Amino acid sequence: MSDKPIELYYWPTPNGHKITIMLEECGLPYEIKYVNIGRGDQFKPDFLKISPNNRMPAIIDPDGPDGRPISIFESGAILQYLGRKTGVFYPSDERDRTNVDQWLFWQMGGLGPMAGQAHHFRNYAPEKIEYGIERYTNEVNRLYGVMDRQLEGGDYLAGDYSIADIASYPWVRPYKNQGQLLSDFPNLEAWYGRIHDRPAVARAIEIGKRERDEFDLAEDKDAQAVLFGQRAR
């Protein structure tokens, strides 16, 4: 087994936070490799070799399957891999794992993209497009309602605390930027508090705080030009 840390290619965004939370929860050694998405680091050839979608996060685990290094992109795939590697927060029972998977994919395909669009139209779009603001704010509200109903009578999305919660929490953290009130969703609000109070989560969210504080996407037009309106070439 390699004694080298996992390399985490990271920027302090909700998707980045997913992986720092998981690594902190698992106690795995890791090394941060910052990918400044506002300066175009995600387009560098070396990064594209491990993340062909030019998105972070990505990891390189020097102690991959059969002891050989492996690189992984897409935050959901990384969470599943780390769950299998460590045997925590990702059950081995097929029924329980399927339950976690469906809520993980719900976040990847629904909560994250819709919350991201709400962020964009509410905070970053150069002109206020009321249809876009209303469309995505309402959809996030609907998704919060889905979570609230799922959490009725339970502490976490898929039974025990799992990668489904780890994936979803960072996308609920900026609820104000999404035009939401947690007090409208009491079960979700209680879930949010439980995860917020976990020491590993607190440590993970602090990583990259200085970089995050120095990066004001709403005011940085150069960064907006890099991030928005990308095409194939």
C-alpha positions as a Markdown table, in Angstrom:
| # | Residue | x | y | z |
|---|---|---|---|---|
| 1 | Met | 0.0 | 0.0 | 0.0 |
| 2 | Ser | 1.3 | 3.4 | -0.9 |
| 3 | Asp | 1.9 | 6.0 | 1.8 |
| 4 | Lys | 1.4 | 8.8 | -0.6 |
| 5 | Pro | -1.6 | 11.0 | 0.0 |
| 6 | Ile | -4.5 | 11.3 | -2.4 |
| 7 | Glu | -4.2 | 14.3 | -4.7 |
| 8 | Leu | -7.4 | 16.3 | -4.7 |
| 9 | Tyr | -7.8 | 18.8 | -7.5 |
| 10 | Tyr | -10.0 | 21.3 | -5.9 |
| 11 | Trp | -11.6 | 24.7 | -5.8 |
| 12 | Pro | -13.9 | 25.8 | -2.9 |
| 13 | Thr | -17.3 | 25.3 | -4.6 |
| 14 | Pro | -20.1 | 23.0 | -3.5 |
| 15 | Asn | -18.8 | 20.2 | -5.7 |
| 16 | Gly | -15.3 | 20.7 | -4.3 |
| 17 | His | -16.6 | 20.7 | -0.7 |
| 18 | Lys | -18.2 | 17.3 | -1.3 |
| 19 | Ile | -14.8 | 15.7 | -1.6 |
| 20 | Thr | -13.1 | 17.5 | 1.3 |
| 21 | Ile | -16.0 | 16.5 | 3.5 |
| 22 | Met | -15.7 | 12.9 | 2.5 |
| 23 | Leu | -11.9 | 12.8 | 2.9 |
| 24 | Glu | -12.1 | 14.5 | 6.3 |
| 25 | Glu | -14.8 | 12.1 | 7.4 |
| 26 | Cys | -12.8 | 9.1 | 6.3 |
| 27 | Gly | -9.5 | 10.3 | 7.8 |
| 28 | Leu | -7.7 | 9.7 | 4.5 |
| 29 | Pro | -4.5 | 11.6 | 3.9 |
| 30 | Tyr | -4.8 | 14.0 | 1.0 |
| 31 | Glu | -3.0 | 16.9 | -0.6 |
| 32 | Ile | -4.9 | 19.9 | -2.1 |
| 33 | Lys | -4.0 | 20.9 | -5.7 |
| 34 | Tyr | -5.9 | 24.2 | -6.3 |
| 35 | Val | -7.6 | 24.5 | -9.7 |
| 36 | Asn | -8.4 | 28.2 | -10.0 |
| 37 | Ile | -11.5 | 28.0 | -12.2 |
| 38 | Gly | -11.7 | 31.8 | -12.6 |
| 39 | Arg | -8.2 | 31.9 | -14.1 |
| 40 | Gly | -8.6 | 28.9 | -16.4 |
| 41 | Asp | -6.6 | 26.3 | -14.6 |
| 42 | Gln | -9.2 | 23.7 | -15.6 |
| 43 | Phe | -8.1 | 24.0 | -19.2 |
| 44 | Lys | -4.5 | 23.2 | -18.6 |
| 45 | Pro | -3.4 | 20.0 | -20.5 |
| 46 | Asp | -2.2 | 18.2 | -17.4 |
| 47 | Phe | -5.5 | 18.7 | -15.7 |
| 48 | Leu | -7.5 | 17.6 | -18.7 |
| 49 | Lys | -5.7 | 14.3 | -18.7 |
| 50 | Ile | -7.5 | 13.4 | -15.5 |
| 51 | Ser | -10.6 | 15.5 | -15.9 |
| 52 | Pro | -11.6 | 15.6 | -19.6 |
| 53 | Asn | -14.7 | 17.6 | -18.9 |
| 54 | Asn | -12.5 | 20.5 | -17.6 |
| 55 | Arg | -14.3 | 20.5 | -14.3 |
| 56 | Met | -13.1 | 20.0 | -10.8 |
| 57 | Pro | -13.0 | 18.1 | -8.5 |
| 58 | Ala | -10.9 | 15.2 | -9.5 |
| 59 | Ile | -8.5 | 12.9 | -7.6 |
| 60 | Ile | -5.5 | 10.8 | -8.2 |
| 61 | Asp | -5.2 | 8.0 | -5.7 |
| 62 | Pro | -1.7 | 6.5 | -5.8 |
| 63 | Asp | -3.0 | 3.4 | -4.0 |
| 64 | Gly | -5.8 | 2.5 | -6.5 |
| 65 | Pro | -7.1 | -0.9 | -7.4 |
| 66 | Asp | -4.4 | -3.6 | -7.4 |
| 67 | Gly | -2.1 | -1.1 | -5.9 |
| 68 | Arg | -1.9 | 0.9 | -9.1 |
| 69 | Pro | -2.7 | 4.7 | -9.3 |
| 70 | Ile | -6.1 | 5.7 | -10.5 |
| 71 | Ser | -7.6 | 9.1 | -11.5 |
| 72 | Ile | -11.3 | 9.9 | -11.2 |
| 73 | Phe | -13.4 | 12.9 | -12.2 |
| 74 | Glu | -17.0 | 13.6 | -11.4 |
| 75 | Ser | -17.8 | 14.2 | -7.7 |
| 76 | Gly | -20.4 | 11.5 | -7.5 |
| 77 | Ala | -18.0 | 8.9 | -8.9 |
| 78 | Ile | -15.3 | 10.1 | -6.5 |
| 79 | Leu | -17.6 | 9.7 | -3.5 |
| 80 | Gln | -18.6 | 6.2 | -4.6 |
| 81 | Tyr | -15.0 | 5.2 | -5.0 |
| 82 | Leu | -13.9 | 6.6 | -1.7 |
| 83 | Gly | -16.9 | 4.9 | 0.0 |
| 84 | Arg | -15.9 | 1.5 | -1.5 |
| 85 | Lys | -12.2 | 2.1 | -0.7 |
| 86 | Thr | -12.9 | 2.9 | 3.0 |
| 87 | Gly | -16.1 | 0.9 | 3.6 |
| 88 | Val | -17.8 | 3.9 | 5.3 |
| 89 | Phe | -20.8 | 6.1 | 4.4 |
| 90 | Tyr | -21.6 | 3.8 | 1.5 |
| 91 | Pro | -23.2 | 0.5 | 2.5 |
| 92 | Ser | -22.2 | -2.9 | 1.1 |
| 93 | Asp | -25.7 | -4.3 | 1.3 |
| 94 | Glu | -27.2 | -4.0 | -2.2 |
| 95 | Arg | -30.6 | -2.8 | -1.1 |
| 96 | Asp | -29.1 | -0.1 | 1.2 |
| 97 | Arg | -26.5 | 0.9 | -1.4 |
| 98 | Thr | -29.1 | 1.3 | -4.1 |
| 99 | Asn | -31.1 | 3.6 | -1.8 |
| 100 | Val | -27.9 | 5.7 | -1.3 |
| 101 | Asp | -27.2 | 5.7 | -5.0 |
| 102 | Gln | -30.7 | 7.0 | -6.0 |
| 103 | Trp | -30.3 | 10.0 | -3.7 |
| 104 | Leu | -26.8 | 10.6 | -4.8 |
| 105 | Phe | -27.9 | 10.6 | -8.4 |
| 106 | Trp | -30.9 | 12.8 | -7.5 |
| 107 | Gln | -28.4 | 15.3 | -6.2 |
| 108 | Met | -26.1 | 15.0 | -9.2 |
| 109 | Gly | -28.9 | 15.3 | -11.8 |
| 110 | Gly | -31.3 | 17.6 | -9.9 |
| 111 | Leu | -30.3 | 19.5 | -6.8 |
| 112 | Gly | -26.8 | 20.6 | -8.0 |
| 113 | Pro | -27.7 | 21.6 | -11.6 |
| 114 | Met | -30.9 | 23.4 | -10.6 |
| 115 | Ala | -29.3 | 25.2 | -7.6 |
| 116 | Gly | -26.4 | 26.2 | -9.9 |
| 117 | Gln | -28.8 | 27.7 | -12.4 |
| 118 | Ala | -30.6 | 29.6 | -9.6 |
| 119 | His | -27.2 | 31.0 | -8.5 |
| 120 | His | -26.5 | 32.1 | -12.0 |
| 121 | Phe | -29.7 | 33.8 | -12.9 |
| 122 | Arg | -30.1 | 35.4 | -9.4 |
| 123 | Asn | -26.5 | 36.5 | -8.9 |
| 124 | Tyr | -24.3 | 36.4 | -12.0 |
| 125 | Ala | -26.4 | 37.0 | -15.1 |
| 126 | Pro | -25.5 | 40.3 | -16.7 |
| 127 | Glu | -29.1 | 41.1 | -17.0 |
| 128 | Lys | -32.0 | 40.1 | -14.8 |
| 129 | Ile | -34.1 | 37.7 | -16.6 |
| 130 | Glu | -37.2 | 37.2 | -14.5 |
| 131 | Tyr | -38.3 | 34.0 | -16.3 |
| 132 | Gly | -35.0 | 32.4 | -15.5 |
| 133 | Ile | -34.9 | 33.6 | -11.9 |
| 134 | Glu | -38.5 | 32.4 | -11.3 |
| 135 | Arg | -38.0 | 29.1 | -13.1 |
| 136 | Tyr | -34.9 | 28.0 | -11.2 |
| 137 | Thr | -35.8 | 29.5 | -7.8 |
| 138 | Asn | -39.1 | 27.6 | -8.0 |
| 139 | Glu | -37.4 | 24.3 | -9.0 |
| 140 | Val | -34.9 | 24.5 | -6.1 |
| 141 | Asn | -37.9 | 25.2 | -3.8 |
| 142 | Arg | -39.6 | 22.0 | -5.2 |
| 143 | Leu | -36.4 | 20.0 | -4.6 |
| 144 | Tyr | -36.1 | 21.3 | -1.1 |
| 145 | Gly | -39.6 | 20.1 | -0.6 |
| 146 | Val | -38.6 | 16.6 | -1.9 |
| 147 | Met | -35.8 | 16.5 | 0.7 |
| 148 | Asp | -38.1 | 17.8 | 3.5 |
| 149 | Arg | -40.6 | 15.0 | 2.8 |
| 150 | Gln | -37.9 | 12.4 | 2.6 |
| 151 | Leu | -36.4 | 13.5 | 6.0 |
| 152 | Glu | -39.7 | 13.3 | 7.8 |
| 153 | Gly | -39.2 | 10.8 | 10.5 |
| 154 | Gly | -35.5 | 10.2 | 9.7 |
| 155 | Asp | -32.2 | 11.9 | 10.3 |
| 156 | Tyr | -30.6 | 11.4 | 6.9 |
| 157 | Leu | -31.6 | 11.0 | 3.2 |
| 158 | Ala | -31.0 | 7.3 | 2.9 |
| 159 | Gly | -31.2 | 5.9 | 6.4 |
| 160 | Asp | -27.8 | 6.4 | 8.0 |
| 161 | Tyr | -25.4 | 9.3 | 7.2 |
| 162 | Ser | -24.0 | 8.6 | 3.8 |
| 163 | Ile | -22.4 | 10.0 | 0.7 |
| 164 | Ala | -25.9 | 11.1 | -0.4 |
| 165 | Asp | -25.9 | 13.6 | 2.5 |
| 166 | Ile | -22.3 | 14.5 | 1.9 |
| 167 | Ala | -23.2 | 15.3 | -1.8 |
| 168 | Ser | -26.3 | 17.3 | -1.0 |
| 169 | Tyr | -25.2 | 19.4 | 2.0 |
| 170 | Pro | -22.8 | 21.7 | 0.1 |
| 171 | Trp | -25.6 | 22.6 | -2.3 |
| 172 | Val | -28.0 | 23.5 | 0.5 |
| 173 | Arg | -25.4 | 25.7 | 2.3 |
| 174 | Pro | -25.9 | 28.7 | -0.1 |
| 175 | Tyr | -29.7 | 28.5 | 0.2 |
| 176 | Lys | -29.9 | 32.3 | 0.5 |
| 177 | Asn | -28.3 | 32.7 | -2.9 |
| 178 | Gln | -31.0 | 30.4 | -4.2 |
| 179 | Gly | -33.8 | 32.5 | -2.8 |
| 180 | Gln | -34.8 | 30.0 | -0.2 |
| 181 | Leu | -35.7 | 30.0 | 3.5 |
| 182 | Leu | -34.7 | 26.9 | 5.4 |
| 183 | Ser | -37.4 | 27.7 | 8.0 |
| 184 | Asp | -39.9 | 26.8 | 5.3 |
| 185 | Phe | -38.6 | 23.2 | 5.5 |
| 186 | Pro | -38.3 | 22.1 | 9.1 |
| 187 | Asn | -37.1 | 18.6 | 8.4 |
| 188 | Leu | -34.5 | 19.9 | 6.0 |
| 189 | Glu | -33.5 | 22.6 | 8.5 |
| 190 | Ala | -32.9 | 20.0 | 11.2 |
| 191 | Trp | -30.9 | 17.8 | 8.8 |
| 192 | Tyr | -28.8 | 20.9 | 7.8 |
| 193 | Gly | -28.0 | 21.5 | 11.4 |
| 194 | Arg | -27.0 | 18.0 | 12.1 |
| 195 | Ile | -24.5 | 18.0 | 9.2 |
| 196 | His | -23.3 | 21.5 | 9.9 |
| 197 | Asp | -22.3 | 20.5 | 13.4 |
| 198 | Arg | -20.1 | 17.5 | 12.4 |
| 199 | Pro | -16.4 | 18.4 | 13.1 |
| 200 | Ala | -15.2 | 16.9 | 9.8 |
| 201 | Val | -17.7 | 19.0 | 7.9 |
| 202 | Ala | -16.6 | 22.1 | 9.7 |
| 203 | Arg | -12.9 | 21.4 | 8.9 |
| 204 | Ala | -13.7 | 20.6 | 5.2 |
| 205 | Ile | -15.6 | 23.8 | 4.6 |
| 206 | Glu | -12.7 | 25.9 | 5.9 |
| 207 | Ile | -10.3 | 24.5 | 3.3 |
| 208 | Gly | -9.7 | 27.2 | 0.7 |
| 209 | Lys | -11.4 | 29.9 | 2.7 |
| 210 | Arg | -8.8 | 32.4 | 1.8 |
| 211 | Glu | -9.0 | 31.6 | -1.9 |
| 212 | Arg | -12.8 | 31.8 | -1.7 |
| 213 | Asp | -12.7 | 35.2 | 0.1 |
| 214 | Glu | -10.4 | 36.6 | -2.5 |
| 215 | Phe | -12.6 | 35.4 | -5.4 |
| 216 | Asp | -15.7 | 37.5 | -5.9 |
| 217 | Leu | -17.3 | 36.0 | -9.0 |
| 218 | Ala | -20.1 | 38.5 | -9.0 |
| 219 | Glu | -17.6 | 41.3 | -9.5 |
| 220 | Asp | -14.8 | 39.6 | -11.4 |
| 221 | Lys | -15.7 | 40.0 | -15.1 |
| 222 | Asp | -12.6 | 38.2 | -16.3 |
| 223 | Ala | -13.6 | 35.1 | -14.3 |
| 224 | Gln | -17.1 | 35.3 | -15.6 |
| 225 | Ala | -15.8 | 35.3 | -19.1 |
| 226 | Val | -13.8 | 32.2 | -18.3 |
| 227 | Leu | -16.7 | 30.3 | -16.7 |
| 228 | Phe | -19.7 | 31.3 | -18.6 |
| 229 | Gly | -20.5 | 30.8 | -22.3 |
| 230 | Gln | -17.9 | 28.0 | -22.9 |
| 231 | Arg | -18.2 | 26.1 | -26.1 |
| 232 | Ala | -16.5 | 23.1 | -27.6 |
| 233 | Arg | -13.6 | 25.2 | -28.9 |
